[in-house]
Amino acid sequence: MREWLASIGLGARADAFVNQQIEFSHLVELTDEDLKELGLTIGERKRLRQALKALADDRPAGNPARVETRGPAAPAERRPLTVVFVDIVDSAALGETLEPEDLLEIIRQYRELCGRIVQRYGGVVARFVGDGTLAYFSYPTAHEDDPVRAVRASVEIVQELGALETSLGFPLQVRIGVATGRVVISDLFAGGALEKSSIVGSTPNLAARLQALARPNGIVVAAETYVRVRRRFECEDLGSHELKGFKAPVSVYRVLGDRPTDQKSAREHLTPFQGRSTEVAALQNAWQQAAAGRANAVLLVGDAGIGKSRLVAQFLEHIPPEAALLRFAASPFDLDSPLHPVIEQLRESAGIAQDGTDAGKLDKIRATLAGSAQDRERALPVIAELLRVPCAASDTAGMTAAKRKERALSTLVEQVLLAADRAPLVVVVEDLHWLDPSSLELLSVLIERIDRRRILLLLTSRPGFSAPWTEKPPVVCLGLQRLGTEDILEMVQNLAGNRPVALQLAYQIVNKTDGVPLFVEEFVRSLLQRGRGDLLSAALPEQGGMAIPASLHELLIARLDRSGPAKLVAQAAAVIGRGDIRPDLLAEALQTTADKLRDALALLAEAGLLYPDGGANAVRYRFGHDLVRDAAYDSLLRDHRRDLHARVAHALLRLAPEIAEDQPELLALHLMEGGLPDESIPYWLTGGRRSLARSALTEGNRLLRRALQALDLLPDSPDRVERRLEVMGLLGPVLIALHGPGSTEAHALYVTAYELCQNHREMRSHYPIYWGWWRLSRDFRVMAERASALLTRASDRGDPDLQLQAHHCNWASHYNSGDLDGCLSHIDAGMAIYRSGSYEAHASLYGNHDARVCAHGELAQVYWMQGRTSAALIEEQSSVEAAASLGHLGSIIHAKDMALLHRVYRGDHADVWQMANELIRFASDHGFSDHRAKGLIFRGWAAAHLGDTTSGLEALLAGLERQREIGTREDFPIYACLHAEALAANGRADEGLDELTRARVEFEEIGLRIWLPEVLRVQAEMLMLVDPHRSERALTLLEAAAREAEVQGVAMLGLRIATSQARLLMCERRGKEALQLIRAARAQVPDRTACRELVAADALEGRLLDRRSNVRVDP
């Protein structure tokens, strides 16, 4: 009952059925009221009715007991499948020409031929349709190279039809189509027969359509197949074709034959070699010894894709040209073909073609043999027999098979030894795990006889291969480990070529591929093949972004299939996760007992799919590779997967209730994926809050977004709205921190949230939304109005939380509008509230920074503007210390930002350079893109003033471009001045003037006045640089700046303006006016501590008092 309910996606309800002692025979009698009592939703009741109807349709009427005897259906799964469709050419003409029984015999022989070859290469004939044959590769058992097997079988079918044609007495030709794709497969062999409806997907239809495009005895493959076989077969691109049943044109390729396997051709497909310095050194040392006459044998052992063949190729690239090479490669197709790799190597080295004469073939064989003339003549008949070339000198008549084999092995070994006498020799034998017994015996004999010869045997195998000689001299085993992080990062960039790769994406690939080079290669290639160069420029989304490349899917599914029935356990384990897989939790998911799982877990561990964590007696397991886990998980259908997640979630609550406190996000994930979004929301929210408390903003962002996704799945209700607002209130500050206060993400969230607030009863959870709504406006006059409205609302409600944050909004708004007294008044009122309670938690709700940290930082800026420079430094330090005491990342970076801005005010270029670099590092480490952009602007400006004008301007422009995308406008007046100064330092003052002229209009339009006096001053300075004759216009700008500074009460900016005015007046021989301006402006500065502005003013006053002050002086 449990298994059947699970197969239809109702496994989470199994306990209810079992507890009520409901049997299969009762199911058809259950009423809707009964199902409601069992707790089934409307959708679940419909699903059950549909499943029962499907069973009823499959049995004779009036036989309800059939449900019970049929038992649970085997679970369907999603997996890659390669389909071969073979069709006889012009079969209708055959029917007209031949007698029916003759045609029947031809069809029988043709089918037998197809079935035999398909089976040989690991496929199955799904069914015969008239004269067509449909074959599947990768089901029921996948292999890592099923597309290659499918094409290899297709080639062999065409070849063997030639022999069949001879026996029939007339030509028999076929067309073959091959397609690869993802399908959904149920139990193909249920009831002992193949079921047409067992495969859902377009791949079989595509294969059938492709064969119609093939020539007689031709093979046509689709793009997905071509990508997987192009290194093994030569193919011709036939372009794109419109095929019936397919919306988009299909790329088609014709198979021409095997691809050459010479070393030069193989090198063309090699990726840049990475790492393995220790292994390369070991091989080079072994070669040096072998070349000196001390033979060596090195066995490289490693999993598929670890880089054994690549290491061999790298080593062979560096052997001297005078060395000889013999290379053999075993194949899984030829395990039953004695000496197959040896015979293929002999045939290739001799250059023997099928259509040559026997005499010509013998001459070619003789030319490849080593040793004296006598040695060659003695070996010739033996080698000729292996190659099936008739030889008059053959003396094997009457010799037993055992004797012929013994002589063949002896002759082959002798030839290797003679070749080593001629030149140092490298003998490569790859994939020993697929080596046929006779070849393995030959290798054993050779190892025994290579002592004191100039021979290096270089062997490769996967783990698990063993032979009597593997642990004896001269054989040395060298295990290949996974590549390290740095090697993988470099490999990713090498594969990407000249495309820059985002560091976060590179680390995603590192984590996903577990140091396996093949996995890395295929991941990067799959991204590049998607046809978008920008895919490498940013991290990929977790959901669907890092899908398994199709080229790896077959390999991974093959590993799972080899585990047999234990595969079902692996699939359930994949739902739990990569690690921390507990047998008791797994048993709950599979609704069995831990004892019954023991053998399956042992089998999975033996196959290298799962590993015990903590030794043989471990109570937990983990997947050996993240991709293996992904493949197992991906093979599950949605309903089955959802059911398993739900079981795991409820099992976790029963078996490990502490998980709700320790890992709420894990529980939320299982509930969400288990189709229980409502139950998941509290856990997403708890996980999000905890992440924010640890300042883990990226994680908090992800978890809170998942909470919103869960809420989207619930029916509309007031409760849903309130829960949504609660989540949005937490998420808003995170978006401000990660993307910038002016970002599209933050703007969209707060606009939506504020609209929800307006339409529902007000609650305290709305307050953070109001704060974000205030922050949204791009017009600072509107911001001031919103801040005032918030304060009125807070006063009406008498809520200190809202009052504190309303003052927070107001002090910022008054500062930006140039009202320093109003700013100070709201800081005083806000800090009085802050000191009366505990408001540190507000940092995660309002702007992602603490109000006290902000107040001290704002005071530093206000005090500097007023000329209280020493007090400003004290407030800057207080802000930094307050942030450090909280340990809240958003507050820390806010303090760094405001401190840096204060140093920009002061014009301390060296300090700005150092602090900007620190801000950039901190922002980059924690994902604060807004602050990183600010750091680039300030660093660029400082660099331009410190002499690095070109790169300084480049950095400033890069930061400015990003700020325009994501930042709010309050700092743009400062940016405009810094930009203009950097342009002027690069000899582009005219561009600086244009920038300020444009920016000034914008700032006046949006009510952003705090830095406006300085904008006017720098505009005047730029004007004089561009045209020194326009002093009158420059003085007009400076007079306007002075008036604005006086209105705002910004004494320090006033002193700067007066200094600029005085310099111009000096040039106009108006020294008395200049002196009056300087003295009046300096008198407004209460703190006489030395600073840049006072030093410049004092120096200019000295020049004005000089007796030569009446002489025209250049400014």
Sequence and secondary structure as in RCSB ss.txt:
>XXXX:A:sequence
MREWLASIGLGARADAFVNQQIEFSHLVELTDEDLKELGLTIGERKRLRQALKALADDRPAGNPARVETRGPAAP
AERRPLTVVFVDIVDSAALGETLEPEDLLEIIRQYRELCGRIVQRYGGVVARFVGDGTLAYFSYPTAHEDDPVRA
VRASVEIVQELGALETSLGFPLQVRIGVATGRVVISDLFAGGALEKSSIVGSTPNLAARLQALARPNGIVVAAET
YVRVRRRFECEDLGSHELKGFKAPVSVYRVLGDRPTDQKSAREHLTPFQGRSTEVAALQNAWQQAAAGRANAVLL
VGDAGIGKSRLVAQFLEHIPPEAALLRFAASPFDLDSPLHPVIEQLRESAGIAQDGTDAGKLDKIRATLAGSAQD
RERALPVIAELLRVPCAASDTAGMTAAKRKERALSTLVEQVLLAADRAPLVVVVEDLHWLDPSSLELLSVLIERI
DRRRILLLLTSRPGFSAPWTEKPPVVCLGLQRLGTEDILEMVQNLAGNRPVALQLAYQIVNKTDGVPLFVEEFVR
SLLQRGRGDLLSAALPEQGGMAIPASLHELLIARLDRSGPAKLVAQAAAVIGRGDIRPDLLAEALQTTADKLRDA
LALLAEAGLLYPDGGANAVRYRFGHDLVRDAAYDSLLRDHRRDLHARVAHALLRLAPEIAEDQPELLALHLMEGG
LPDESIPYWLTGGRRSLARSALTEGNRLLRRALQALDLLPDSPDRVERRLEVMGLLGPVLIALHGPGSTEAHALY
VTAYELCQNHREMRSHYPIYWGWWRLSRDFRVMAERASALLTRASDRGDPDLQLQAHHCNWASHYNSGDLDGCLS
HIDAGMAIYRSGSYEAHASLYGNHDARVCAHGELAQVYWMQGRTSAALIEEQSSVEAAASLGHLGSIIHAKDMAL
LHRVYRGDHADVWQMANELIRFASDHGFSDHRAKGLIFRGWAAAHLGDTTSGLEALLAGLERQREIGTREDFPIY
ACLHAEALAANGRADEGLDELTRARVEFEEIGLRIWLPEVLRVQAEMLMLVDPHRSERALTLLEAAAREAEVQGV
AMLGLRIATSQARLLMCERRGKEALQLIRAARAQVPDRTACRELVAADALEGRLLDRRSNVRVDP
>XXXX:A:secstr
 HHHHHHTT GGGHHHHHHTT  GGGGGG  HHHHHHTT  HHHHHHHHHHHHHHHHTS TT TTHHHHH     
 EEEEEEEEEEEETTHHHHHHHS HHHHHHHHHHHHHHHHHHHHHTT EEEEEETTEEEEEESSSS  TTHHHHH
HHHHHHHHHHHHHHHHHHTS   EEEEEEEEEEEE  TTGGGS  GGGEESSHHHHHHHHHTTS TTEEEEEHHH
HHHHTTTEEEEEEEEE  TT SS EEEEEEEEE    HHHHHTT     S HHHHHHHHHHHHHHHTT  EEEEE
E  TTSSHHHHHHHHHTTS TTSEEEEEE  GGGTTSTTHHHHHHHHHHHT  TTS HHHHHHHHHHH  S HHH
HHHHHHHHHHHTT   TT   TT  HHHHHHHHHHHHHHHHHHHHHHS EEEEEE GGG  HHHHHHHHHHHHH 
TTSSEEEEEEE TT   TTTTSTTEEEEE     HHHHHHHHHHHHTTS   HHHHHHHHHHHTT HHHHHHHHH
HHHTTT GGGGSS   TTTTT   HHHHHHHHHHHHTTTTHHHHHHHHHHH SS B HHHHHHHHTS HHHHHHH
HHHHHHTTSEEETTSTT S EEES HHHHHHHHHTB HHHHHHHHHHHHHHHHHH TTHHHH HHHHHHHHHHTT
 HHHHHHHHHHHHHHHHHTT HHHHHHHHHHHHHHHHTS   HHHHHHHHHHHHHHHHHHHHHH TTSHHHHHHH
HHHHHHHHTS   GGGHHHHHHHHHH SSHHHHHHHHHHHHHHHHHHT HHHHHHHHHHHHHHHHHTT HHHHHH
HHHHHHHHHHHS  GGGGGTSTTS HHHHHHHHHHHHHHHHT HHHHHHHHHHHHHHHHHHT HHHHHHHHHHHH
HHHHHHT HHHHHHHHHHHHHHHHHHT HHHHHHHHHHHHHHHHHTT HHHHHHHHHHHHHHHHHH  STTHHHH
HHHHHHHHHHTT HHHHHHHHHHHHHHHHHTT  TTHHHHHHHHHHHHHHH TT HHHHHHHHHHHHHHHHHHT 
HHHHHHHHHHHHHHHHHTT HHHHHHHHHHHHHT    S  HHHHHHHHHHHHHHSGGGGS    
